[in-house]
Structure formats: C-alpha cells, structure tokens
Amino acid sequence: MSFDRALGGRPGQRLYARARARLAERLTRLGVTDPRVLQALSDVPRHQLIPEALRDRAYADTPLPIGDGQTISAPSVVALMTQALELRGGESVLEVGTGSGYQAAVLSRLAERVVSVERIPRLASAARRRLDELRVANALVYLGDGTEGRPADGPFDAIVVTAGGPEVPPPLLEQLAPGGRLVGPFGQRGTQQLLRVRRGADGVLSREVIGQCSFVDLIGTHGWAA
Ligand code: SAH
C-alpha cells in the first residue's frame, strides 16, 4: 500500500517525496547500501510523524525534538540501525522507544510485524495516532518499560533499542530468537557505542561494535534511573 494514497495524494506531498528521494541519495553516500532500507526511507513520510512546526526540516539528516525532552533520530542513524538488523521481510521485530513512531513505520515496511514500546504516555498515544493515519497496520505501540521487552509477544527475530542504556537489558537478550539480531546504543549517559548482538542458531550470543553515537537516556528497570 502506498503512503501517498493514505494521504489522499495531495500535490504538496510531491515536494516531500522529492525531498525524500534526495535524502535517499545522501544515505547511499553515507553507506546505506541495502536497497530495501533505502526504499523504506524513501517511502515513509517523516514529515507526518514530527511536530508540524518542524516539517520544513523533516528530510534534513538531523535529529529533531518531539516533545517531553525526547528526539527523533537523524534519518541516517535510523537507516544504519535498520540496515544492521538485516531484515528480509518475515521477521517479528521489537522496538524499544517508539518516540515519534518513525522508526516503527520504517520497520513496518521491512518486516512482518512490529511491536514497539514507549514509556511516555503522550508520545505513545501520538505515535499510535500518526501510525493509524498512515494506515500502518502491522506495527503496534504499547505503553510500558521496554527494558523488560514484551515476553508475551516474543521471541523476536530482531530487536532495536532507540535510547541509550548502561548495558543490554537481559530480558531483551532472553527474548531474542536463535539467529536474531539486537541493535542499540549502550555505554555512558550522552555517549554510547552502537552494538549489534547476534544469537547464533546454536543459541550462543556474540557482540560487535558498529559505531559511536549519542542517544537520549533509556530509562527503566534495566536502564538508567528516571
Ligand atoms: N525510535 C524513535 C526515537 C525515539 S527517542 C523515533 O523513531 O522517533 C527514544 C525514546 O525512547 C523516547 O521517546 C523515550 O521516551 C523512550 N524510552 C526511554 N526509555 C524507555 C523505556 N525503558 N521503554 C520504552 N521507551 C523508552
């Protein structure tokens, strides 16, 4: 289903579509090579998921404030994290930190099912409303502490954590299926290493550092104290 149709095919949307195409070119130069990921970022209307006053900057490669002291990540960060999840289309994915719902909308194009958890009620309901407006039917937003995961919905083939925590929350590793990948920022408050943890088919975990980053705090039982 095309998002343009969900948006009523308004002419103004064409300008945004062009801005997204330029963004995709820029992402290619930054090392985003997975064609499915580039397509998803070309398809998802980021301007529809952020506060209206910021729409002009929707397709600049920059984080933006979304209220409650939180930010939507820069598109290149979303793209690189999504690429690192190595999605092929049939996966069940957990996202910790729904925020605007943008990452969830991107994931919804690349996997079968997305379960996203947000701890701030206002953000969770705004994201839910925006995903509904975009007719994203395969991404569900739950209010709660995402450091506990969603045991009832697991195990997950891929898990993305979009807030920075001190360490990988143990419940998330427990909910990672054999062959699964978890990607997220872990380290100090304000500066983290972007990690990818794989669970081999034999169940054994291995981790690699795939970048340096700076995310807002992951707050919860297995994150930082509020
Ligand atoms: N993925 C988001 C970016 C969100 S910023 C997007 O596409 O817009 C990080 C988000 O994580 C914030 O909204 C913050 O409230 C949320 N968060 C922090 N700790 C959390 C936790 N333990 N469980 C769920 N959400 C959490």
Boltz pocket constraint, residues with backbone or C-beta under 6 A from the ligand:
constraints:
  - pocket:
      binder: B
      contacts: [[A, 70], [A, 71], [A, 72], [A, 73], [A, 96], [A, 97], [A, 98], [A, 99], [A, 100], [A, 101], [A, 102], [A, 103], [A, 104], [A, 117], [A, 118], [A, 119], [A, 120], [A, 123], [A, 144], [A, 145], [A, 146], [A, 147], [A, 162], [A, 163], [A, 216], [A, 217], [A, 218], [A, 219], [A, 220], [A, 221], [A, 223]]
      max_distance: 6.0
